Amino acid sequence: MSLVDQIRAKAKMNPKTVVLPESYDERMLFAAQQVMEQGLAKIVILGNKTEVQNIATAKGINLSGVEILEPATAPKLAAYVDSLVELRKSKGLTREEAEKLLTAKDNLYFAGMMVREGDADGEVAGATGTTGDVLRAAFQTVGTAPGIKTVSSFFLMITKTPSFGENGILLFADCAVNPNPDAQALAEIAVATARNCKSFLDVPARVAMLSFSTKGSASHPDADKVLKALEIAKGIDPMMQIDGELQADAALLPKVGEKKAPGSTVAGKANVLIFPDLDAGNIAYKLVERVAGAEAVGPIIQGLAKPVNDLSRGCSVEDIVNVVAITAVQAQG
Ligand code: ACO
């Protein structure tokens, strides 16, 4: 069974409620139908009931079993306004501003408050909204998990080379959120990704903190940042198998690892690659996907108190269904 099929099977075992705010995009409605038919999750769609039903009828989409909720007339709107004002009081958010955010056409704040308040277990958006729009609304409503300051993301990279990582599967982070993480943020990214390695692949992480330098081969402040992150990460989770700074070949190839980082428990067999910044991470995942023909599942957002995931605006219906299944699995804990 492929990894994606395994994730779908896991989602089905304990169906969670996932809210889809972007009802005006027909791909979301097609995806909602498929998710319901396959029993992957329960779906709440945000939008005007008549408008949503009209799109569904015109496109031949069956939304039976899907709950359609209109934020402007929702019974919990007033309670969400109160909560959002309280959450953003240090920023001086007024009731009028909160109500405007919660009834905005993109429905992102309303969906976030549903997740925060437990009226949905997770959210999937980003078919029309930008990554920035989706994440900012999630930061302000759902917030970060206890003890975590940095929300980040990872990709499950399913490569065609079984000798890499875990039977060809690697976790790459952060490839989508933090443009310039400092050492503390980089350490949090490593710890969060290691935990997700365990929950998605069911194996302990072997985390490589990547750099253009291996074990002092170059001397530069950028390599120093990676070393500092390594020490912080070890402090957060002393049991984690983690090493750095390592070049990508030393992380992945046993012969190169033995030569450049002798005695390392990670070099040559890393299954989690932590990139020093977003330029490196984003470029790397796209190159591995396009040039090496790997399947890139993600970005999967980590570090939020409850799951919210961001789609690429070019996503297909199948991508949305997969991200809903991933979100449901994250919600299962
Ligand atoms: N974790 C937690 N909170 C954060 C994070 C984070 N990583 N980043 C920002 N915040 C919070 C800030 O603390 C601040 O909170 P406050 O309002 O309570 O004070 C708020 O968010 C705004 O902070 P800014 O620094 O102004 O962040 P901004 O809103 O400019 O942007 C964002 C945040 C959207 C994540 C930005 O860093 C970004 O655009 N990242 C790149 C996204 C992207 O384009 N990725 C590549 C494409 S995706 C792909 O290829 C698959």
Boltz pocket constraint, residues with backbone or C-beta under 6 A from the ligand:
constraints:
  - pocket:
      binder: B
      contacts: [[A, 131], [A, 132], [A, 133], [A, 135], [A, 136], [A, 139], [A, 144], [A, 149], [A, 150], [A, 151], [A, 152], [A, 175], [A, 176], [A, 177], [A, 178], [A, 179], [A, 282], [A, 298], [A, 299], [A, 312]]
      max_distance: 6.0
